[in-house]
C-alpha cells in the first residue's frame, strides 16, 4: 500500500512538473509576459521616473501617490516585479528554444527521402511526365541541376517489383527554421543584457552583500562603507557632478529610497565646460574638456566629452548628461515687502543656505535662505499678449507663453519674439517647521510692453506649480528704490497728509475754492483705504480691494461706476504727489508729466495693491554673481551592452529569415518505363505564395523538360 501510494505521488509530482514546464514554455505564456512588459514600459514612459515622493503627492494626490509608490511605478525598470517578469520571460523563451531546437536541427538534417510515390500525390504542387534517360542517369542529371541552383540534394536507390527506381530529395531555405532559433535567442539575449545592465546586480549586493541606500545628507566622504559599492562592481549606471577646476571620483546611483555611492577606478577633473546656444536660447552644444586621473597607475588622460560622443576608460563609458551650477557665488539685496523692513545685502553659494532672523525676542522667527539656482541666460517668448496687469499676485504670470520652448533649437522662428531678459536667481525660504516656498526673481527689469519696465518677482508653493509673478515698476534710474520709497511713504500718515494738501491745492478749481476741503477729505480717505483699510469681515484690507469694499458699502450700485472712476483718479493724483515728496526727500528732481511717468504710476498702483499678498517678508534681488559651471556626467559600466547588440543583430536576422525566406522541399521519383523513365515530382513550401507557383512551373520545365 505504501509503495503504491508512493508511486502515485511520484507520478503526480512528475505530471505537475511537466504541466508547469509546458505552461512556462508555451507561446501563450510568453506573449502574456511581453504584454505586461509593454504595459509597464508605457507606464514608465508616461509617468516620470525617480521623482521625489512629494512631487507624486502634489500631482496625483495621496491615494494615487501611495499606490504608485507601493507598486514601484515611480521606478518601473528597477522594480522587483519588472525584473521578475524579465526573468520569467528569459526562462520561458529558453525552455521554448530547448524544446524545439533538437527537432528543428533534426529536421534540417533530414531530406525526407523515404516518402512514398503515393504520398507525392497529396501535395498541392505536383506533376508527372516522362524523361528519355534511365532512372539512374535522370536522377544524377536532376540532382546536379538542383545542386547548381543552390538546393541540397540526396539521391536514394530503391528496388521494386517494376525494377530499380531512384528518389531525388532536395531542400532549400533552411534559414527559415534557423530564423526561429535566432529570433527567440535574441529575446533571451536582450533580456539578459537588460538584466545585467539594470539594477539586478546592484540589488543582489543590497540583498546579500549588506549594502544599504543612504537617505541622509552631508559630505560624500563621510558616508559609511555600507552605502558604497566597490570599484570592481561589474555593472552600474550613475551620475557624477564635477565643477570647473575640481575633481570627483564617486558616482551617485539613485534608488527609490535613497542613493548608493559607486567608487570609480579613476577621478574626473573638469578643465572647462563649453555650452553654445542657438539664437532661440536653446543649447546646441554641451562639451567638457576633462582629464581622467587613473588611481592605479597615476596616469592622466585628457579627453573631450560631448553629447553622443562619450569617453571610455577602464571599460567605463563617460557620457555628457547635462550641466549644472558648480557653486557660483551670488550677492543678493533684500527688498522689504512691508513698511518698516530693513534692507540689507547677503552673499551665498548656489547649493548652500543662510540663516535669517525675523523679529526680536520670544516672537523672533528664523528663516533659511536656500540658494537654489543661478541662470545667466533667460530667453523668453514675448509674442503673446501679456498677462492682465493688476491681477492678484497669486494669479499674475510672467507671460502667457513664457514657459514655451521650441522643439528644435535651430528651427526657423516664426511669429515669435524671443529676447534674452538677463540673469535670474532661484531660491527658497524655509521656515522653522520645514515648510518652504520657491522664488524666482530676474536681475534686470523686463519690458513687458506696458510702457515701463518691471521687475518680476516669481513664486510658487510647490515644484509642481508654475511660477506666478508680481510686477514692480522700475523707477527712472532702472531700480526698485522708487517703488520702495513710495510704499514706505504710503504707510506714513504725515506724508500722506502732505500729499493730500498738495493734491487738493493743485486740483481745486480757483473759481470754486470752497471745494478744496471736500477734495482733500476724499483724497485723504482714498489714501487711507489704499494704505490699509478694513473689510466687511473686519480683517485688514488694503489696495484696490479696500476701495472696492468701501464703494460697495457706501455708494448705491447705480452710481458706483462713475464714483469709482472719480475716486481712482483722486487716488492716482494723491499718489503722484506722494512720489514727488519722496523724491524731494531723496534729493532727486521731481518727475515730469509724460507717458513714462503715467505708465510708472499705473503699474505702481497695481503693484502697491498686490504687494501685501506677497507671502514673504522680503524679496531678494540679484545684484552680482560669479558663475562657476559644472558638468553632470553619466558613468556606466555596461557588460550587457554587447549582449544586447548581438541580440538585436540576431533578432533582425531571425525576423528577416522567417518573413522573407521560404523553406521548400522537392521530391522527384523516377521509375523505369519503356524508352526511359516516368517521373513524379512534388513541391512543398511553408508558405504558399505566387512565387511558389512560379518556382514550381520553372522547376517542372527545367527538370522534366516540358511545360
C-alpha positions as CSV (number, residue, x, y, z in Angstrom):
1,X,0.0,0.0,0.0
2,X,2.8,2.4,0.9
3,X,4.8,1.6,-2.2
4,X,1.7,2.0,-4.3
5,X,0.9,5.3,-2.7
6,X,4.5,6.4,-3.0
7,X,4.4,5.6,-6.7
8,X,1.2,7.5,-7.2
9,X,2.8,10.6,-5.5
10,X,5.8,10.3,-7.8
11,X,3.7,10.2,-10.9
12,X,1.5,13.0,-9.7
13,X,4.6,15.2,-8.9
14,X,6.1,14.4,-12.3
15,X,2.8,15.3,-14.1
16,X,2.6,18.6,-12.1
17,X,6.2,19.4,-13.1
18,X,5.6,18.5,-16.7
19,X,2.5,20.7,-16.8
20,X,4.4,23.6,-15.2
21,X,7.1,23.3,-17.8
22,X,4.5,23.1,-20.6
23,X,2.9,26.3,-19.4
24,X,6.2,28.1,-18.9
25,X,7.5,27.2,-22.3
26,X,4.2,27.9,-24.1
27,X,3.9,30.7,-26.6
28,X,0.7,32.0,-24.8
29,X,2.6,32.5,-21.6
30,X,5.5,34.3,-23.4
31,X,3.0,36.6,-25.2
32,X,1.3,37.4,-21.8
33,X,4.7,38.3,-20.3
34,X,5.5,40.5,-23.3
35,X,2.1,42.2,-23.0
36,X,2.8,43.0,-19.3
37,X,6.3,44.3,-20.2
38,X,4.8,46.6,-22.9
39,X,2.2,48.0,-20.5
40,X,4.9,48.6,-17.8
41,X,7.1,50.3,-20.4
42,X,4.2,52.6,-21.3
43,X,3.7,53.5,-17.7
44,X,7.4,54.1,-17.3
45,X,7.3,56.4,-20.3
46,X,4.2,58.4,-19.3
47,X,4.9,58.6,-15.5
48,X,8.1,60.5,-14.6
49,X,10.6,58.1,-13.0
50,X,12.6,58.6,-9.9
51,X,11.0,61.9,-8.9
52,X,10.8,63.0,-5.3
53,X,7.9,61.4,-3.5
54,X,6.4,64.9,-2.7
55,X,6.0,65.5,-6.5
56,X,3.7,62.5,-6.9
57,X,1.6,63.6,-3.9
58,X,1.3,67.1,-5.2
59,X,0.4,65.9,-8.7
60,X,-1.8,62.9,-8.1
61,X,-3.0,63.2,-4.5
62,X,-2.3,61.0,-1.5
63,X,-4.3,57.9,-2.6
64,X,-2.7,57.5,-6.1
65,X,0.7,58.6,-5.0
66,X,0.8,55.9,-2.2
67,X,-0.4,53.4,-4.8
68,X,2.2,54.3,-7.3
69,X,5.0,54.2,-4.7
70,X,3.7,50.8,-3.3
71,X,3.7,49.3,-6.8
72,X,7.1,50.9,-7.6
73,X,5.6,52.6,-10.6
74,X,7.9,55.6,-9.9
75,X,10.8,53.2,-10.7
76,X,9.3,50.7,-13.1
77,X,12.5,49.4,-14.7
78,X,14.2,48.6,-11.4
79,X,11.0,47.3,-9.7
80,X,11.3,43.8,-8.4
81,X,8.2,42.7,-10.3
82,X,9.6,44.0,-13.6
83,X,12.9,42.2,-13.1
84,X,10.9,39.0,-12.2
85,X,8.9,39.3,-15.3
86,X,12.1,39.6,-17.4
87,X,13.5,36.6,-15.6
88,X,10.3,34.6,-16.4
89,X,10.5,35.7,-20.0
90,X,14.1,34.5,-20.2
91,X,13.2,31.2,-18.7
92,X,10.1,30.8,-20.9
93,X,11.9,31.6,-24.1
94,X,14.9,29.4,-23.1
95,X,12.7,26.4,-22.4
96,X,10.9,27.0,-25.8
97,X,14.2,27.0,-27.6
98,X,15.4,24.0,-25.7
99,X,12.3,22.0,-26.6
100,X,12.2,22.9,-30.2
101,X,15.8,23.2,-31.2
102,X,16.6,19.5,-31.3
103,X,13.6,18.9,-33.5
104,X,14.5,21.8,-35.8
105,X,18.1,20.6,-36.1
106,X,16.9,17.1,-36.9
107,X,14.6,18.4,-39.5
108,X,17.3,20.5,-41.0
109,X,19.5,17.4,-41.5
110,X,16.7,15.2,-42.9
111,X,15.9,15.2,-46.6
112,X,12.8,13.0,-46.1
113,X,13.8,10.9,-49.0
114,X,11.8,7.9,-47.7
115,X,8.5,9.4,-48.8
116,X,6.4,7.1,-51.0
117,X,5.3,7.7,-54.5
118,X,1.6,7.7,-53.4
119,X,2.4,10.4,-50.8
120,X,3.6,12.8,-53.6
121,X,0.1,12.8,-55.0
122,X,-1.2,14.6,-51.8
123,X,0.8,17.8,-52.4
124,X,-0.7,20.9,-54.0
125,X,2.2,21.3,-56.4
126,X,2.7,18.0,-58.2
127,X,3.4,16.9,-61.8
128,X,4.1,13.8,-63.8
129,X,5.9,13.2,-67.0
130,X,8.3,11.1,-68.9
131,X,12.1,11.6,-69.4
132,X,14.3,9.9,-72.0
133,X,17.1,8.9,-69.6
134,X,17.2,5.8,-67.5
135,X,16.2,6.4,-63.8
136,X,19.8,6.5,-62.6
137,X,21.1,8.9,-65.3
138,X,18.0,11.0,-64.9
139,X,18.4,11.2,-61.1
140,X,22.0,12.3,-61.5
141,X,21.1,14.9,-64.0
142,X,18.3,16.3,-61.9
143,X,20.3,16.2,-58.7
144,X,23.2,18.1,-60.4
145,X,20.8,20.8,-61.8
146,X,19.3,21.3,-58.4
147,X,22.7,21.5,-56.7
148,X,23.8,24.1,-59.1
149,X,20.6,26.1,-58.2
150,X,21.5,26.1,-54.5
151,X,19.5,23.1,-53.4
152,X,20.8,20.4,-51.1
153,X,20.3,17.1,-52.7
154,X,20.2,13.5,-51.7
155,X,19.7,10.5,-54.1
156,X,18.1,7.3,-52.9
157,X,18.0,4.0,-54.9
158,X,15.0,1.8,-54.4
159,X,14.4,-1.8,-55.6
160,X,10.9,-2.6,-56.5
161,X,8.8,-5.2,-58.5
162,X,9.0,-3.0,-61.6
163,X,12.8,-2.5,-61.4
164,X,15.2,-0.1,-59.8
165,X,13.9,3.3,-59.1
166,X,15.5,6.5,-57.9
167,X,14.3,9.2,-55.5
168,X,15.7,12.7,-55.7
169,X,15.1,14.6,-52.4
170,X,16.1,18.3,-52.3
171,X,15.6,21.1,-49.8
172,X,16.2,24.8,-49.8
173,X,15.5,27.8,-47.4
174,X,16.7,26.1,-44.3
175,X,17.5,29.6,-42.9
176,X,13.7,29.9,-42.2
177,X,13.9,27.5,-39.3
178,X,17.3,28.9,-38.2
179,X,15.5,32.3,-38.1
180,X,13.1,30.9,-35.5
181,X,16.1,29.9,-33.3
182,X,17.8,33.3,-33.9
183,X,14.7,35.4,-33.1
184,X,13.9,33.5,-29.9
185,X,17.6,33.5,-28.9
186,X,17.6,37.3,-29.5
187,X,14.8,37.8,-26.9
188,X,16.8,35.9,-24.4
189,X,20.0,37.8,-25.1
190,X,18.2,41.2,-25.0
191,X,16.5,40.4,-21.7
192,X,19.8,39.0,-20.2
193,X,21.6,42.2,-21.3
194,X,18.9,44.3,-19.7
195,X,19.1,42.4,-16.5
196,X,22.9,42.7,-16.4
197,X,22.8,46.4,-17.2
198,X,19.9,47.1,-14.9
199,X,19.7,47.1,-11.1
200,X,19.7,43.3,-10.7
201,X,23.4,43.0,-9.7
202,X,23.2,46.2,-7.5
203,X,20.1,44.8,-5.8
204,X,21.8,41.5,-5.3
205,X,24.5,43.3,-3.4
206,X,21.9,45.0,-1.3
207,X,20.0,41.7,-0.6
208,X,23.0,39.5,0.1
209,X,26.0,41.9,0.4
210,X,24.8,44.1,3.2
211,X,24.6,47.3,1.1
212,X,22.0,49.8,2.1
213,X,20.7,53.0,0.4
214,X,21.8,56.2,2.1
215,X,19.0,58.7,2.8
216,X,20.8,61.3,4.9
217,X,22.9,64.4,4.0
218,X,26.4,65.7,4.4
219,X,29.7,65.2,2.6
220,X,30.2,62.3,0.3
221,X,33.5,61.5,2.1
222,X,31.6,61.0,5.4
223,X,29.1,58.4,4.0
224,X,29.8,54.9,5.6
225,X,31.1,52.0,3.7
226,X,27.8,50.1,3.8
227,X,26.4,52.7,1.4
228,X,29.3,52.3,-1.1
229,X,29.8,49.9,-3.9
230,X,33.3,48.7,-4.8
231,X,35.2,49.9,-7.9
232,X,35.1,46.4,-9.2
233,X,31.3,46.4,-9.4
234,X,30.6,44.6,-12.7
235,X,27.7,46.8,-13.8
236,X,26.3,50.2,-12.7
237,X,24.9,53.4,-14.1
238,X,25.2,56.6,-12.1
239,X,25.7,60.3,-12.2
240,X,28.8,62.4,-11.4
241,X,28.8,66.2,-11.0
242,X,32.1,67.9,-11.4
243,X,32.6,71.6,-11.1
244,X,35.2,73.5,-13.2
245,X,38.6,73.2,-11.6
246,X,37.5,70.3,-9.3
247,X,37.8,66.5,-9.3
248,X,35.3,63.8,-8.5
249,X,35.5,60.0,-8.4
250,X,32.4,58.8,-6.7
251,X,29.2,58.4,-8.7
252,X,25.7,58.5,-7.3
253,X,23.2,55.7,-8.1
254,X,19.7,56.8,-7.4
255,X,17.4,54.4,-5.6
256,X,13.8,54.6,-4.7
257,X,14.6,55.0,-1.0
258,X,17.9,56.8,-1.2
259,X,21.2,56.7,-3.0
260,X,24.2,54.4,-3.3
261,X,27.7,55.6,-3.9
262,X,29.8,53.9,-6.6
263,X,33.5,54.2,-6.3
264,X,35.3,54.6,-9.7
265,X,38.8,53.4,-10.5
266,X,39.6,56.9,-11.6
267,X,38.6,60.5,-10.9
268,X,37.5,63.1,-13.4
269,X,38.8,66.7,-13.4
270,X,36.8,69.2,-15.3
271,X,39.1,71.7,-17.0
272,X,36.4,73.6,-18.9
273,X,32.7,73.3,-19.6
274,X,31.5,74.6,-23.0
275,X,27.9,75.4,-23.9
276,X,26.8,77.1,-27.1
277,X,23.3,78.4,-27.8
278,X,21.1,79.0,-30.8
279,X,19.6,82.4,-31.3
280,X,16.4,81.0,-29.6
281,X,18.3,80.4,-26.4
282,X,18.2,76.6,-26.9
283,X,21.6,74.9,-26.2
284,X,23.2,73.4,-29.3
285,X,26.4,72.1,-27.8
286,X,27.4,70.7,-24.5
287,X,31.1,69.7,-24.2
288,X,33.5,69.1,-21.4
289,X,37.3,69.3,-21.5
290,X,38.3,66.7,-18.9
291,X,41.4,64.9,-17.5
292,X,41.0,61.4,-16.3
293,X,43.2,60.6,-13.3
294,X,43.8,56.8,-13.1
295,X,44.0,55.8,-9.4
296,X,46.0,52.6,-10.0
297,X,48.7,53.9,-12.5
298,X,48.6,57.6,-11.8
299,X,48.2,58.2,-15.5
300,X,46.5,61.5,-16.6
301,X,44.4,61.1,-19.7
302,X,43.0,64.2,-21.4
303,X,39.7,63.8,-23.2
304,X,36.7,65.7,-24.6
305,X,33.2,64.6,-23.8
306,X,30.2,65.7,-25.9
307,X,26.6,64.6,-26.2
308,X,26.6,61.3,-28.1
309,X,30.4,61.3,-28.1
310,X,31.4,59.7,-24.8
311,X,34.9,59.0,-23.4
312,X,35.9,55.5,-22.3
313,X,38.4,54.4,-19.7
314,X,38.8,51.0,-18.0
315,X,35.6,49.7,-19.5
316,X,33.5,52.6,-18.2
317,X,31.7,55.0,-20.5
318,X,31.6,58.7,-19.6
319,X,28.7,60.5,-21.1
320,X,27.8,64.2,-21.2
321,X,24.4,64.1,-19.4
322,X,23.7,67.8,-18.7
323,X,25.2,70.7,-16.9
324,X,24.6,72.4,-13.6
325,X,25.9,75.1,-11.3
326,X,29.2,74.3,-9.7
327,X,28.9,76.6,-6.7
328,X,28.5,80.1,-8.1
329,X,28.7,82.9,-5.6
330,X,25.9,85.4,-5.6
331,X,25.3,88.7,-3.9
332,X,21.6,89.5,-3.1
333,X,19.9,92.6,-1.9
334,X,16.9,92.1,0.4
335,X,13.9,94.2,-0.6
336,X,11.4,94.5,2.3
337,X,7.9,93.7,1.2
338,X,6.2,95.6,4.1
339,X,6.8,99.0,5.5
340,X,9.4,99.3,8.2
341,X,11.5,96.4,7.0
342,X,15.2,96.8,6.8
343,X,17.1,96.4,3.5
344,X,20.4,94.5,3.6
345,X,22.8,92.6,1.4
346,X,23.8,88.9,1.8
347,X,26.2,86.7,0.0
348,X,25.9,82.9,-0.6
349,X,26.8,80.0,-2.8
350,X,24.4,78.1,-5.1
351,X,23.6,74.9,-3.3
352,X,24.2,76.4,0.1
353,X,22.0,78.3,2.6
354,X,22.0,81.2,5.0
355,X,20.1,81.8,8.3
356,X,17.8,84.9,8.6
357,X,16.2,86.2,11.7
358,X,12.8,87.9,11.6
359,X,11.7,89.9,14.6
360,X,13.2,90.0,18.1
361,X,12.6,88.4,21.5
362,X,10.3,85.5,22.0
363,X,8.4,86.1,18.8
364,X,11.5,86.0,16.6
365,X,11.4,83.7,13.7
366,X,14.2,82.0,11.8
367,X,14.1,81.5,8.1
368,X,16.6,79.5,6.0
369,X,17.5,81.1,2.7
370,X,18.5,78.3,0.3
371,X,20.3,79.3,-2.9
372,X,18.8,77.0,-5.5
373,X,19.9,78.1,-9.0
374,X,21.5,80.8,-11.0
375,X,20.6,81.2,-14.6
376,X,22.7,83.6,-16.6
377,X,20.7,83.4,-19.8
378,X,16.9,83.5,-19.9
379,X,15.5,83.6,-23.4
380,X,11.7,84.1,-23.2
381,X,9.0,84.4,-25.8
382,X,7.2,87.7,-25.8
383,X,5.0,87.2,-28.8
384,X,1.8,86.6,-26.9
385,X,-0.4,89.0,-25.0
386,X,0.9,90.0,-21.6
387,X,-0.9,88.6,-18.6
388,X,-3.5,91.0,-17.4
389,X,-1.8,93.5,-15.2
390,X,-3.1,94.4,-11.8
391,X,-4.4,91.0,-11.0
392,X,-3.9,89.2,-7.7
393,X,-0.3,88.3,-7.2
394,X,-1.5,84.7,-6.8
395,X,-2.7,84.8,-10.4
396,X,-0.2,87.0,-12.2
397,X,2.0,85.2,-14.6
398,X,5.1,86.4,-16.5
399,X,3.7,85.8,-19.9
400,X,1.0,83.6,-21.4
401,X,3.7,81.6,-23.2
402,X,6.8,82.4,-21.1
403,X,7.4,78.7,-20.4
404,X,7.1,77.8,-24.1
405,X,10.2,76.5,-25.8
406,X,11.0,75.5,-29.3
407,X,11.3,71.8,-30.0
408,X,14.4,72.2,-32.1
409,X,16.9,74.9,-31.3
410,X,17.7,75.7,-35.0
411,X,14.1,75.8,-36.2
412,X,13.1,78.9,-38.1
413,X,11.3,81.1,-35.6
414,X,8.0,82.5,-36.9
415,X,5.6,84.7,-35.1
416,X,7.8,84.6,-32.0
417,X,9.6,87.5,-30.3
418,X,12.5,85.9,-28.4
419,X,14.5,88.0,-26.0
420,X,17.2,87.4,-23.5
421,X,16.0,89.1,-20.4
422,X,19.2,88.5,-18.5
423,X,20.2,86.6,-15.3
424,X,17.8,85.3,-12.7
425,X,18.1,83.8,-9.2
426,X,16.0,81.0,-7.8
427,X,15.9,80.5,-4.0
428,X,13.8,79.0,-1.3
429,X,12.7,80.5,2.1
430,X,12.2,77.7,4.6
431,X,10.6,78.3,8.0
432,X,11.3,76.5,11.3
433,X,8.6,73.9,10.5
434,X,10.4,72.9,7.3
435,X,7.8,74.5,5.0
436,X,9.3,76.2,2.0
437,X,8.2,78.4,-0.9
438,X,10.3,78.8,-4.0
439,X,11.1,82.2,-5.5
440,X,12.4,83.1,-9.0
441,X,13.5,86.8,-9.5
442,X,15.0,88.4,-12.5
443,X,18.0,90.6,-12.0
444,X,17.1,93.3,-14.6
445,X,13.7,95.0,-15.3
446,X,11.9,93.5,-18.2
447,X,10.0,95.4,-20.8
448,X,6.6,93.7,-21.0
449,X,5.2,96.2,-23.4
450,X,3.3,98.2,-20.7
451,X,5.1,101.5,-21.1
452,X,7.5,100.9,-18.2
453,X,10.0,98.1,-17.4
454,X,9.0,95.9,-14.5
455,X,10.9,93.8,-12.0
456,X,9.5,90.3,-12.0
457,X,9.3,88.5,-8.6
458,X,8.1,85.0,-9.1
459,X,6.9,82.5,-6.5
460,X,5.3,79.1,-6.2
461,X,4.2,76.9,-3.3
462,X,5.2,73.5,-4.7
463,X,7.6,72.3,-7.5
464,X,4.5,71.0,-9.4
465,X,3.2,74.5,-9.9
466,X,4.3,77.2,-12.4
467,X,5.8,80.4,-11.1
468,X,3.4,83.4,-10.6
469,X,4.9,86.8,-10.9
470,X,4.5,90.1,-9.1
471,X,5.3,93.1,-11.3
472,X,7.0,96.1,-9.7
473,X,7.8,99.1,-11.9
474,X,11.3,100.3,-12.3
475,X,11.9,104.0,-11.5
476,X,13.7,106.5,-13.8
477,X,17.0,105.0,-12.6
478,X,16.0,101.5,-13.5
479,X,15.9,100.5,-9.8
480,X,13.4,99.3,-7.2
481,X,14.2,102.2,-5.0
482,X,11.4,104.5,-6.3
483,X,8.7,101.9,-5.6
484,X,10.1,101.1,-2.2
485,X,10.2,104.8,-1.2
486,X,6.5,105.2,-2.4
487,X,5.4,102.1,-0.4
488,X,7.1,103.4,2.8
489,X,5.6,106.8,2.3
490,X,2.2,105.4,1.8
491,X,2.4,103.9,5.3
492,X,3.4,107.3,6.8
493,X,0.2,109.3,7.8
494,X,2.1,112.6,7.9
495,X,3.4,112.2,4.4
496,X,0.0,111.2,3.2
497,X,-1.5,114.4,4.6
498,X,1.2,116.5,2.9
499,X,0.5,114.8,-0.4
500,X,-3.3,115.3,0.1
501,X,-2.8,119.0,0.7
502,X,-0.6,119.4,-2.3
503,X,-3.0,117.5,-4.5
504,X,-6.0,119.5,-3.2
505,X,-4.2,122.8,-3.8
506,X,-3.4,121.8,-7.4
507,X,-6.6,120.1,-8.4
508,X,-9.1,122.6,-6.9
509,X,-10.8,124.9,-9.4
510,X,-9.7,128.5,-8.5
511,X,-13.2,129.6,-9.2
512,X,-14.6,127.3,-6.5
513,X,-12.2,127.4,-3.6
514,X,-14.9,126.0,-1.3
515,X,-14.4,122.6,-2.9
516,X,-10.8,122.3,-1.7
517,X,-11.9,120.8,1.7
518,X,-14.1,118.2,0.2
519,X,-11.4,117.2,-2.3
520,X,-8.8,117.0,0.5
521,X,-11.2,114.8,2.5
522,X,-11.9,112.5,-0.4
523,X,-8.1,112.2,-1.2
524,X,-7.3,111.5,2.5
525,X,-9.9,108.8,2.7
526,X,-8.7,107.2,-0.6
527,X,-5.1,107.1,0.5
528,X,-6.1,105.8,3.9
529,X,-8.2,103.0,2.4
530,X,-5.4,102.2,-0.1
531,X,-2.8,102.1,2.6
532,X,-4.8,99.7,4.8
533,X,-8.5,99.8,5.4
534,X,-10.9,97.4,6.9
535,X,-13.0,94.9,5.0
536,X,-16.6,93.7,5.7
537,X,-15.3,90.8,7.8
538,X,-13.2,93.0,10.0
539,X,-9.9,91.9,8.6
540,X,-7.3,94.4,7.4
541,X,-7.6,95.1,3.7
542,X,-5.6,97.4,1.6
543,X,-5.1,98.3,-2.0
544,X,-7.8,98.4,-4.6
545,X,-9.8,95.7,-2.8
546,X,-10.3,98.1,0.2
547,X,-11.5,100.8,-2.2
548,X,-13.9,98.3,-3.8
549,X,-15.2,97.2,-0.4
550,X,-15.8,100.9,0.5
551,X,-17.7,101.6,-2.7
552,X,-19.9,98.6,-2.2
553,X,-20.8,99.6,1.3
554,X,-21.3,103.3,0.8
555,X,-22.3,104.0,-2.8
556,X,-25.5,103.0,-4.5
557,X,-25.0,100.4,-7.2
558,X,-26.2,102.7,-10.0
559,X,-23.6,105.4,-9.1
560,X,-20.6,103.1,-8.4
561,X,-19.1,103.1,-11.8
562,X,-18.9,106.9,-12.0
563,X,-17.9,107.3,-8.4
564,X,-15.2,104.7,-8.7
565,X,-13.6,106.5,-11.7
566,X,-13.5,109.7,-9.7
567,X,-12.1,108.0,-6.6
568,X,-9.4,106.2,-8.6
569,X,-8.4,109.5,-10.3
570,X,-8.2,111.2,-6.9
571,X,-6.1,108.3,-5.6
572,X,-3.7,108.4,-8.6
573,X,-3.2,112.2,-8.2
574,X,-2.5,111.9,-4.5
575,X,0.0,109.1,-5.1
576,X,1.7,111.1,-7.7
577,X,2.2,113.9,-5.1
578,X,3.4,111.3,-2.7
579,X,6.0,110.2,-5.2
580,X,7.2,113.8,-5.6
581,X,7.5,114.2,-1.9
582,X,9.7,111.0,-1.6
583,X,11.9,112.3,-4.5
584,X,12.4,115.6,-2.7
585,X,13.4,113.8,0.5
586,X,15.9,111.7,-1.6
587,X,17.3,114.8,-3.2
588,X,16.0,113.9,-6.7
589,X,14.4,116.0,-9.3
590,X,10.6,115.8,-9.5
591,X,9.0,113.7,-12.1
592,X,7.7,115.5,-15.2
593,X,4.4,114.6,-16.7
594,X,4.9,112.1,-19.6
595,X,3.8,108.8,-20.9
596,X,6.6,107.1,-19.0
597,X,5.5,108.8,-15.7
598,X,1.9,107.8,-16.3
599,X,2.9,104.2,-17.0
600,X,5.0,104.1,-13.9
601,X,2.1,105.4,-11.7
602,X,-0.4,103.0,-13.3
603,X,1.9,100.0,-12.6
604,X,2.8,101.3,-9.2
605,X,-0.9,101.4,-8.1
606,X,-1.3,97.8,-9.2
607,X,2.0,96.7,-7.5
608,X,1.1,98.5,-4.3
609,X,-2.3,96.8,-4.3
610,X,-0.7,93.3,-4.9
611,X,2.3,93.7,-2.6
612,X,0.5,92.8,0.7
613,X,-0.4,89.4,-0.9
614,X,3.3,88.6,-1.3
615,X,3.8,85.7,1.1
616,X,7.3,86.6,2.3
617,X,8.6,89.5,4.4
618,X,11.3,90.3,1.8
619,X,12.3,89.6,-1.8
620,X,15.9,89.1,-2.8
621,X,17.2,90.9,-5.9
622,X,20.3,89.6,-7.6
623,X,23.0,92.3,-7.6
624,X,26.1,90.5,-8.6
625,X,27.4,86.9,-9.2
626,X,30.5,84.9,-10.1
627,X,29.5,81.9,-12.2
628,X,31.1,78.5,-11.8
629,X,29.9,75.9,-14.3
630,X,29.7,72.2,-13.6
631,X,29.2,69.2,-15.8
632,X,26.9,66.3,-15.0
633,X,28.3,63.1,-16.4
634,X,26.7,59.7,-16.6
635,X,29.2,57.0,-15.9
636,X,28.2,53.4,-16.9
637,X,29.8,50.0,-16.9
638,X,27.5,48.0,-19.2
639,X,28.7,44.5,-19.9
640,X,25.3,43.6,-21.2
641,X,25.6,46.2,-24.0
642,X,27.4,43.8,-26.4
643,X,25.0,41.1,-25.5
644,X,22.1,43.4,-26.4
645,X,23.8,44.3,-29.7
646,X,24.2,40.7,-30.5
647,X,20.6,40.1,-29.6
648,X,19.5,42.9,-31.8
649,X,21.5,41.6,-34.7
650,X,20.1,38.1,-34.2
651,X,16.6,39.5,-34.0
652,X,16.9,41.3,-37.3
653,X,18.4,38.3,-39.0
654,X,15.8,35.9,-37.4
655,X,12.8,38.1,-38.4
656,X,14.2,38.6,-41.9
657,X,14.7,34.8,-42.3
658,X,11.2,33.9,-41.0
659,X,9.5,36.6,-43.1
660,X,11.4,36.5,-46.4
661,X,13.0,33.0,-46.6
662,X,10.7,30.2,-47.7
663,X,11.5,26.7,-46.8
664,X,10.9,24.4,-49.7
665,X,11.3,20.7,-50.3
666,X,11.3,18.9,-53.7
667,X,10.9,15.3,-54.5
668,X,11.3,13.6,-57.9
669,X,10.5,9.9,-58.1
670,X,12.0,8.2,-61.2
671,X,10.6,4.8,-62.1
672,X,11.8,2.7,-65.1
673,X,9.5,2.5,-68.2
674,X,9.9,1.6,-71.8
675,X,12.1,4.2,-73.6
676,X,13.3,6.0,-70.4
677,X,11.7,6.9,-67.0
678,X,8.5,8.0,-65.6
679,X,8.9,11.0,-63.3
680,X,6.6,12.1,-60.5
681,X,7.5,15.5,-59.0
682,X,6.1,17.3,-55.9
683,X,7.0,20.6,-54.1
684,X,6.1,21.7,-50.6
685,X,6.6,25.1,-49.0
686,X,6.0,26.5,-45.6
687,X,4.2,29.5,-47.3
688,X,2.0,29.2,-50.3
689,X,2.6,32.3,-52.4
690,X,2.6,33.3,-56.1
691,X,6.4,32.9,-56.0
692,X,5.9,29.3,-55.1
693,X,3.6,28.7,-58.1
694,X,6.1,30.3,-60.4
695,X,9.1,28.4,-59.0
696,X,7.3,25.1,-59.4
697,X,6.5,25.8,-63.0
698,X,10.1,26.7,-63.7
699,X,11.3,23.5,-62.0
700,X,8.9,21.4,-63.8
701,X,10.0,22.8,-67.2
702,X,13.7,22.6,-66.3
703,X,13.7,19.1,-64.7
704,X,11.1,17.3,-66.6
705,X,11.8,19.0,-69.9
706,X,8.2,20.1,-70.8
707,X,5.8,22.8,-69.6
